[in-house]
Amino acid sequence: MKIIKISEEHIKEVTMFLLQNQLIFHPRISPKGIPDFTNYNGREFILILDRNILTKLIELCLHGTLNDSYLLKVIGSIMFWANFNGVRITAGIALNEYAYNLNDDLKASKENNIFLELFNFYSPLQWLDLALGITETIPQMTLSKDLNSYIFNVESDHYKMHYAEMLHISFLLANQELGNTEKLIEFIKWNNNNLLFCQYTLVYACMLFSRKIKQINIKQVDEILKKCRNQAWDLTYLSFWSTLYWEDNHSNEVFLFCTMDKDLKKIFVSTHEANKNPFVECYGKDKGIKIHNEYQNIISNRVKPVITSDLLNKLIQIGEENIRNHL
């Protein structure tokens, strides 16, 4: 067997690229996209890819290149880093999103066949050459006609909850009678009455209403609903992942998350920024403390609602009707 040596300089270059671009996250290992595996040695790491990264990875494998040299470096760096460090990669949520949006398993099954095969098809050196910019092409993959079928088109309660949230946030966003502070408080009250609180949604609402994240001015109902669905899936990655990382201090499996989405990064980093209150960060000291106190008042002695599929469907129906009627 031929042993191929990879220089320490190249390993460092790839690692620094990932750190500088802040692509890999975990609330304790990498709260700002800069991994530090201290106290997590000897664990089995699993990297969750978001939909945008998986899409580009599949496109690269099918066509042998991408028309964006930066994305080639991103994909090459992620794949080499994971391979070199023995980090497993999963695309389950991304495939769930794809199949659910299409209401069909066929294309998601094809992507999963490619995804499962590519780990044997490509060598670490091929990913490294992409990461270092030595080449901008890799061999194209071809699959046999006999593909395995998978079921990814399943309803996610996480997604439905976030879609209902996004519909109500969009409805409040269009309300010209409420100020930004009042909009956030109204959302907190609505959330308290109807759903479980998600730390990521709360931070997203904070940043959106205070314009820390750009508000997109859309007037067409279908486009608003599409935007709500896309944002709901973004939050689904974070909330579902949180059920995996919540108590992983002593778990053998540790789940990391990989994304290029700038807003998603902002939400995650702000949520896990130590000793910082997101209300104060977004609204300033006076308004922020007022909102914080209002929030504490609302959730004190709270009885969590029972979340059912029927409840989520009803909230989604009401949310879509509110947007249609308002516009």
Buried (B, 14 or more C-beta within 10 A) or exposed (E): EEEEEEEEEBBEBBBEBBBEBBBBBBBBBBBEBEBEBEEBEEBEBBBBBBBBBBBBBBBBBBEEBBEEEEBBBBBBBBBBBBBBEEBEBBBBBBBBBBBBBEEEBEEBBBBBBBBEBBEEBBEBBBBBBBBBEEEBBBEEBEEEEEEEEBEBBEEBBBBBBBBBBBBBBBBBBBEEEBEBBBBBBBBBEBBBEBBEBBBBBBBBBBBBBBEBBEEEEBEEBEEBBEBBBBBBBBBBBBBBBBEBBEEBEEBEEBBBBBBBBEBBBBBBBBBBBEEEBBBBBBBEEEBBBBBBEBBEEBEEEEEEEEBEEEBBEEBBEBBBEBBEEEE
